[in-house]
Amino acid sequence: MLSNLKKKAIIILMTYHIVTYGCQMNVHDSEKIAGVLKARGYSETDDPKNSDVVIFNTCCIRESAEARALGAIASFKGVKARRPDTVLIVVGCVPQKEDSFEKLQRDFKFVDIVLGTHNLTDFEKTFDEYSASKNRFTEIIPKALNLKENASYRTSGANAWVNIMYGCNNFCTYCIVPYVRGRERSRAPEEIIDEVTACVADGYREITLLGQNVNSYGVGLDVNINFAALLRKICEIPGDYRIKFMTSNPKDLTDGVIDCIAENRKLADYIHLPAQSGSTKILAAMNRRYTRESYLTLIGKIREKIPHCGLSSDFIAGFPGETDGDFQDTLSMVREVRFNNIYSFMFSRRRGTVAATLPDAIESAVKKQRVRELIALQREISSSIALECAGKSYRALIEREHGDMREGNPVALSDCGKMIFLEPTDEKYLHTFQNVFVTGNRSGRLVGRVGE
């Protein structure tokens, strides 16, 4: 008899999978989306084709990035046909571009929800409405209406991302960001302080402040505050942690920020400072609003006030009109500064930007060769720096490898941006700051041990 059978509760586990493209801002946006889904009982899975909710958080900084995202989304048409109850969602920078949004509406009708960057804060409300009605929802708005922050399910180890501002007013001629992320808007300082305080209380040892141009912080606020003042306020929060930030436009990095880093141990001795080119002529064509000379003067100021500061940069090879001489200026800048590392890219035309209309395009083969030269030069410099580090000790946060690297092995992330691969390390050191002694290097990778 059924009445004699013991009733058993059937628990159906709902799952989600997020595919994230692009920058750290997108990574943090994905954490916010995950937070919404976690609060509704969903658990993360690494099996997108059998997930109940699949989200593509897209990037369109280059046409190749947009094409890659759209191709991945298109590949899920068959999944949707096989599992029609799967909720397929596309968010981020690609939908915010009007022509791409129209394409998603027209050619990707199997996608259930489409949201641009400006209304991503409405993800929670939109997801709930779709869950109740199953009515397809696609919308972008021309500009962000608020700076509401959703709770995040943080996924970056001991690091917590914290947005301090959004958008960009610079309109570099090659960049689509101002068109898809909007104009600069700053979060209220008290909101940032509260979020950082909560992160420290939750045990996060590294806080990375995010913005397309953090040095413009304060734009749009009623209170008189700049980025240096915000950093000083954050450093007053009690606890054992360090602060990093990205990204900085060289034209806006002030003496106040440099002094703040030099004076406060809670601020990492590390600055990512994208140069993009070593040629003043090309920098003007890019609308970067600084010169080769002013950039190098800024580097000199940083080296003087923060002698052990780690520096990284971005470079674009093959911008329209870039001569061999212009590119040699870039190589000589890299040699002179000796960055910890650089990120080098071939120029690619981006529809909707000024640079897409510029004459004197550089042949693809030339662009590829220039990128190869940049990479080879930086490898030489990185190997030289690694040799100089042997026998030295660094204060570092002990973490596990993550991101594109294999999970599990312990690494030390120094205050000045060096990654040191550790010998077998006691678990008690994880997520703590320790002195790490560099014993040598293997193929340019620093190796060391805790305790000296």
ABEGO torsion letter per residue (X at the ends): XAAABBBBBBBBBBBBBBBBBEBAAAAAAAAAAAAAAAAAGBBBBABAAABABBBBBBBAABAAAAAAAAAAAAAAAAAAAABAABBBBBBEAAAABAAAAAAAAAABAABABBBBAAAAAAAAAAAAAAAAAGBBBBBBBABBABABBBBBBBAAEABBBBBABBEBAAGBAABAAAAAAEBBBBBBAAAAAAAAAAAAAAGBABBBBBBABAAABGBGBABBBBAAAAAAAAAABBEBBBBBBOBBBAAABBAAAAAAAAABAABBBBBBBBAGBABAAAAAAAGAGBBAAAAAAAAAAAAAABAABBBBBBBBBGBBGBBAAAAAAAAAAAAAAGBABBBBBBBBBBBGBAAAABBGBBBAAAAAAAAAAAAAAAAAAAAAAAAAABGBBBBBBBBBBBEABBBGBBBBBBAAGBBBBBBBBBAAABGBBBBBBBAEBBGGBBBBBBGX
